Amino acid sequence: MKESIKQVMSTTGICLLAVIVIGLGIYLSATIHPVKKGITTIRWVVDPSPIREETISLFEKSHPGIEVTNDIDSGLQRLLTQLAGDVPPDVMAAYDAESLYTFFKYDLLLDLTPYIKQYNIPVEKFYPELHEYMYCSEKDENGNDTGREKLVGIPENVCSLNLFYNKTVFDECGVPYPTADWTWDDMFEAAKKLTLYKEVNGRKISIQKGLYVMETPYIFAWMFGGSVYSEDGKRCVINSEKAKMGMRYWETLRMKAKVIPSASEAASLDSSGGWGGEQLLFAKGKVAMLITGRYMVTAFRQNYKNLDFGIAHFPKAPCPNNLLLSKSYCIPKTSRNRDQAIQFIVHLTGLANQNLVADYGDGVPSMNTPEIIQNFLFNPDYPKETENQNVLDDLKGAKPQERSLYISSTDFNQIWSLEVGKVWLGQQDMDTACDKIAERVNKIIDRNMNNPNFVK
């Protein structure tokens, strides 16, 4: 265990001083907030969403001997630092399947399999698409599955990508709303009609764009049957012809048809200087359609109460290309409050908290049960939101992002962002970008595969 921690520290380059500072901060926090007699306090490391306070309140009411503190998360490296410094949280969030596996491969996570019956962990009620956010497979020294899986993550919610559309903008432009059988080409044609310009001193200036798409390589690489990695994760294959076909489609949307705003256009479309990126442009009617996750509903409800929007099905492509998004809650092996931490994780899957997730609009509750689904489908506080069945339907067949054991998503994303960014700047075409991404990523994969000290 200690040797694994050393490898983590070496791999991430975290200095000993950071461990000391974090340990000291936790010690001072415990001193300022002394332990109450008969009360166990557990520390939950997670993002500061407004839902957290109510989740904690619900739990504490039904578990009077346990208090929960929300330690605001700042990423994977901070968690690894805490674990390496032997100041573990009791429950922590892993924001994608790769992060969950990173903790798992260093033997940092509690295997919840032995506790399923004892604590009534409802593993059979999760959506099957969540498997990678719950289970990790043990690997042999060559990186191959041994056939043994461990339950190490519990998701609270899930979503895929959906097509949001601004009904007001559609009505003003006389464009019919999206239908259940819309394809990407149908969306493309609508986006052209919804992209508007005005002339200023003889120049065409964009005043409205048809579409804003979440910036991810997967939905485009998958569009025509391509992949980012080979099945064994030992090669980056984003330079294959099938992957390039999808990436070219994206290039056409943004660079040739110009129905997606560039960075400079996005800034000029809203001159208020407000914060919010794509959600702000969509809410102000500067972008007619937005491909993103249902978690965006929370922001719309809180910040744009008069926004008249719909949620259509993710458009059909020649090959399935919808992206699954979730996060997992897991328990470090070194948690000092294992029993209380398991009780809290089970609470996250309970009816009261799952209905809370449904009420907030923060994705889809992870429990696939009739009562929770019914509460998700219709919320009387938001009677205009009548298309939530589309959200449930789009979960089927959605896939988590691809990952390789031999390169981190951080390294991949840096390379991908740099090379694709050159496309948006007009410095190279998308085919060249795909070739360069594959070349650079494969160099890192080769280096790691040939490094005897690299932990798969």
N, C-alpha and C positions, 0 to 999 in steps of 0.2 A: 504493500500500500504506500509506504513512504517513498519507495523507489519510483512508483508511478507519479506521485506528486512532484518529485524532482524533475521527472521528464516533462510534466506539464509546465513547470516553471521555466525549464530550459527552452521548451518549444515556444512559449509565448513571450519569453524575454522579460518577465515581470521581476522587478527588483525587490530585494528583501525589505527595503525601506517602505514600500507600499504595503507589505504585509504588516509591518509594525504599526504604520499609521492606521490601517483599518482595524487591527486588533485593539489599538488604543481607543479608537472612536467607539467601538462596541463596548469596551470596558467602561468608558466614561458615560455612555448612554445607560448602561445598567446601573451605574452609580447615581445618575440623576433621577432615574426612574426605578427605585428600589423594588425588589421582588416582594410581592404581597404574600402574606401567610396563607397557605392553602391554595394559592393560585399559581398555575404554570403559565409562563409567557412564552409563546413561540414567535419566531421571526419569519415573516413571509416576504421574500424578495421578488418584487413584481413591479410592473409599470404603474403609475399613479392615476389610473382611470377612475372616474367618479364612482364607478360601480363597486370599487374595492371597499369603501367605507360601509356600504350596505351589506355586502357579503360578510364582512367581519361582524357587523352588528347581529345579523341573523344567526351566525355560528355561536357567538358568545351568549345569546339568549338561551340557546338549547344546550350549551356546554358551560355552565356557570363556573366551573373550576379552571377554565382555560381562557387566557387573553391572547389576542393576536396583534402584533405590530406590523404595519406595512413599511418595510424598508425599501425605498424607491430604487428600482433596478437601474443600473447604468451599463449593462452588457455582460457578455460572456467572460471577458478578461477579469472584471471585478469579482465575479463569482469564483473563477479559478483561483484568484488571489486569496479570497477568503478561505477556500477549501485548503489551499496550500499552507495558509497560516494557522490552520486548525481553529478557525472561528466560523464554523459553517452555519448557514441559515438552517431553519428546520424544514421549510418548503421553499422551492425556488422555481422560476419559470425558465423553460427552454423554448425559444421562439420559433424554432423550426426543427425538422427531424435531424438535421446535421448537428445542431447544438446538443440535442439529446444524446446522439451517438458519441459526440466528443466527450461528454461526461462519462458515458458508459464505458468507452474503450480504456479509460484510465482507472476503471474500477471504483468510481466515486459514488455510484448510485445504489440505493437500497432496492433489492429485488422484491417487488410487492406480491409476486406469485404465491408465496406461502401464506399471505394474509388475506387472500381473496375471500375464503369462506368465513374466517374469523371476523372480518370487518364488513362483510357483505358488499364487497367492491363489485359494482354491476357491470362486469366486463362484457357480458352478452348484449347489453343495451346500447353500446356505442355504435355509431355509424361505422360500417366496415372500412370505409375509406380512411379512417383514422388509425389504421393498424401501425403505420410507421411512426406515428406520434405516441404510441403506447409501448411497443415491443422493440427490443433490440436483439439481433442475432449475434451469438458468439462467433468469432472468426478464428480460423487456424493461423499458423504463422505465414501462410501465403495469402491471407486475406479472404479465404473462402468460408462460406457459412458452414458451421458444424452441425446445423439442424436443431440446435438448442436455442430457444428464445426466452427472454426474461421480460416480465412486465415491469417497466421502470418509469412510465409516464402516464399521467391522467389528464386528458384534455377537458377543458371546461366549455369550450365552444369551437366552432369550425365554420368556414365558409369557402366558397369557390369565388370565381370572378363572375360578375353580372354586368349587364348593360343597363346603366341608369340613363334615363332620357328626361329632358326638361320639357314638360308638356306645353308650357307657355310658348317656348321657342318653336316647337313643332307647329303649334296652332298658328302662330304669326307667319310662319313660312309656308303654311298650307301643305305640310308634309304629313302623311299618315303615320300613326304610331307603329313601332316595331310589332311584328307578328311572331307567333310561336315558331314558325319555320324560316325565319330570317337567316340568311347566310352572311358570311363576311362581305361578299360582293353586294348583297342587298344593303348592308350597312354602309358600305363604301358609296353606293349611289345616293343614299339619303344624305350622307355627310357632304357630298358635293353640293346638294341643294341647300344645305344648312350652313354653308360657308359663304360669308358675305364680305364685300369690300366696298370702300368708297374712294373716290378720287380726290387727292389733295395735291395741288400744284402739278397735275399731270401724272401723279404716281398713284398706283393702287395700294391702298392701306387696308389691312385686314381689320374688320370690326367684329367679326364673329366666326368661330371655327366650328366645324361639324363634329369633331371627335377629339377626345383625350384618352390615351391608352396607358395603362400602368406599364412603366418601363421595366420589362423583364424579357430575357431572351427565350424563355421556355414556350410561351404561347405561339411565338412565330416559328421557332425551330421545329416544334411539333406539328405545325399546321398541315404539312404535306408528308408527314411520316418520318421526319428527321429527328435527331437527338442532339443533346449537348455532349453527352459522354457515351462511350461504348457500354454494352451491358455489364461488363466486369469493371467499369470505371477506370480502366488502364489507358484509355485514349480519349482525348477531346475530339469529337467528330462534328463540331459545328461547321466545319468546312465541307461536309458532304453535300452533294447536289440537292438532296431533299431538304436539308436544313437551310441551305442558301435560298431555295425557292421561297420559303416562308419569310426569311429575313429580307429578301428583295421586296416582298409584298409590303412589309412595314416601311421600307425605304420609299416605295411608291406613294403610300399614304401620306408620308410626312414631307418628302423632298420633291416629288413630282406633282402629285395632285394637291399638295399643301392643305389637306383637310385637318391635319394635326398641327397645333401651333409649335413653332420653334421656341427656344428659350426666350429670345428677344421679343417674339410676338406675344408670348404669354405675359411678359412684363408690360408690354404696351397695351394689351387688351384691358387691363385694369390699372388705371393711373392713381388709384387711391393709396397705393402703397400698403394695402392690407396684407395680413398673413393668411395663408391657407392653401396656396398653390391651386391644384386642380379643383378642389372643392369650392373654392372661392369663385373661380371662373365659371364653373357650372352653375352655382347658386345665383350668380349675377347675370346669367343668360349669355355669357360670352363664349361658352362652349355648349353645344346642344346635347352631346352624348358623352358618357364617361364610363370607361370600363375599369372597374375596381371592385373591391370586396364589400359585402353588406355592412361591415363595420362603419362605413361612411354614413349610414343612417343616423347613428348617434350624433354626429356633428350636425347633420341637417336638422334634426329635431331640436337641438340645443341652440343653434346659431341662426338658422334660417327658417323660422316657423311658417312663413308664407310661401315657401318654395313648393311649387306643384310639380312633383316628379313621379316617375314610374320606374319600375324595375322589370325589364324584359329579360328573356332568356339570353344567355351567352350565345352569340351567333354561331351557326354551324360552319364547320370547316371540313375539307376532305378527310382529315384525320382528327381524332379527339385531341383538343389542345387547351382544355380548361385547367387552370392551376388551383390546387387545393391549398388552403392556408389555415393554420391552427397554431396553437402553442400547447406545451405540455407542462404540467406541474410534477415535480419529482422531489424526492427526499434524499439528502446525502446520507451515506452510510454512517457518517460521524455525527449526525444530529443527536443532541443530548435529550431530545424530547420526541423520540420515535413514535410512541403510542399516540400522543396528542397530535403529531403531524399527520399520521394516517387518518385519524378522526377528522381532521380539517379537510384533507383531500377528498375523503368520502362525502363530506358536506357539500363540496363543490359540485358533486354529481346528483345531489338530492333534489327533490321536487321544488322546494322553496328557492334555492339558489338558481336552479335551471330556469324557473319562471322569471327570476330576476334578470337573467341573461336575455330572455325573450323580450321582456319589457323594455330593456335599455336599447335594443336594436344592435347589440354588439355581436354580430355574427349570428349563427344558428346554435342553439343549445346542443351540446354533444350527445345528450341522451335521446335516442330514437324511440320514444314511447308516445302513445296516443294522446295522453293528457298534455304533455309538454308541447307536442306538435300543434295541437289545437290552440294553445295559448300563443304560440309563435305565429300561427297563420293569421290571427286577427286580434289586434289590440284596440279595444274601444276608445282609448285615448287618442288613437291615430286612425280614424275611420277611413281616410283617403288611401291608406296603404293597403291595397287590395291584391297585390301581386306577389305576396310572399311564397305562394306555391311555386312560382318560378325559381325562387332561391333554393328551395328544397330539391326541385327537379335537377337543378344544375350541379348539385353535389355528386350525382351519380356519374361515375366515369371521370371525375376530376382527379388529377394526379399531383402528389407533392413534387416540388422541384427536384430535379436530378442532383445527385451528389456522387462524388468520387472519394474513395478512402485516401487518395494520394495527393489531394490538393484541397485547401480550405475554400469555402465559398467567398471568404474575404479576398483571397488572392485572385480567384477567378473574377470576381466582380470588379476589382480594380483594373484588371486587364481589359475586360469586356467594356467597361465604362469609357476607358481611354480610347480604345479603337473605334467603338461605335460613335463616341463623341466627335471623332474626326470626320465621320460620315456626315453628321449633322452640320459640321462646319464647312462641308464641301471639299475637304482635303483628300478624301478617298471614297471609293464606292463600297457598297456593302459586301460584295464578293471578296474584295481585298481585306476588308476588316475581318471577315470570317476566317480567311486564311491566316492572318496574323494572330488572331485570338488562338486558333488551334495550335499554331507553331509555338507560341509563348507558353501556353498552358501545358502542352506536352513536354516542354523542357523541364518544367517544375515537376510534373508527374514522373518523368524519367529519373530525375535527381532523387526524388523521394523513394522511388521503387528500388533504387540502387544503394540507398543509405541504410546500412544494417541497424542503425539506431532509431530509424523512423518508426513511430508507433502507428500501426494501421487501425 
